[in-house]
Amino acid sequence: MHTDASWTIETGEGPLVAAAVHHGHAVREEVARLLALADSERLREEDPYTGEWTAIAPNRVIALRSRFEVDLNRPRGEAFYRTAKDAWGLEVWAKEPPAGLVERSLAEHDAFYRAMRDLLKDVERRHGRFVVFDLHSYNHRRQGPDGPPADPAGNPQVNLGTGTMDRERWAPLVDRFVADLRSFPFPGGPLDVRENVKFLGRALPQFVHSNFPKTGCALAIEVKKFFMDEWTGQRSPELFAALRHALGSTVPGLIDELNRP
């Protein structure tokens, strides 16, 4: 396992890679000194616990730093949140961050994508085609802890983003993933899994599909935070574990599809 100050990469045997690039919460000391946000405010916009879901794949990538230090799932030019417009209306900074701080954050972004390129080239060399699980979670109670949840019609329990891929090329694999996830015996009934309703996928899947157009399929998976209280950070152990098993249940089908001629 390779451990960087900003992320960990664990390699294993198999053509599946799971990444949780918004899992992290830590920030460098120079960033912490200038932040206007409380830890709880940052945590609400991060994707806590998603790193644990990466256990479904033999190759695992987990970010350790907060997206408020650098957002690894945005293009480099948007990866540092400079204004409230970049961060859901939140005033991120108590003081204007100096240019050096910004560049040090963006250097993490550069280093991460160099590491991802090396990892995926190695997986491609060993296995040919491969799948990347790009794992995220998203808020649906933005009107406050006692406010109503967002309309389920526009907020599926699992949003699969395929907007950065050649959908026709990967159709059998994507369709198999959706079918297997929907068929998992989830507590309370089948998961509501829909494609490109709320999110299309951003920098990580775009990187995969641009650099490995014929061999790499990145599934941008956004799970609604129905498995946790997004305002307190407390999770339901039962629902969280069920989601882990549901995601894991798709692995055999994906392997089958990758092995098809």
Beta strands, then each sheet from edge to edge (+ up, - down):
strand 1: 2-3
strand 2: 7-10
strand 3: 16-20
strand 4: 59-63
strand 5: 130-138
strand 6: 158-161
strand 7: 193-195
strand 8: 216-224
sheet 1: 1+ 2- 4+ 3+ 5+ 8+ 6- 7-
end
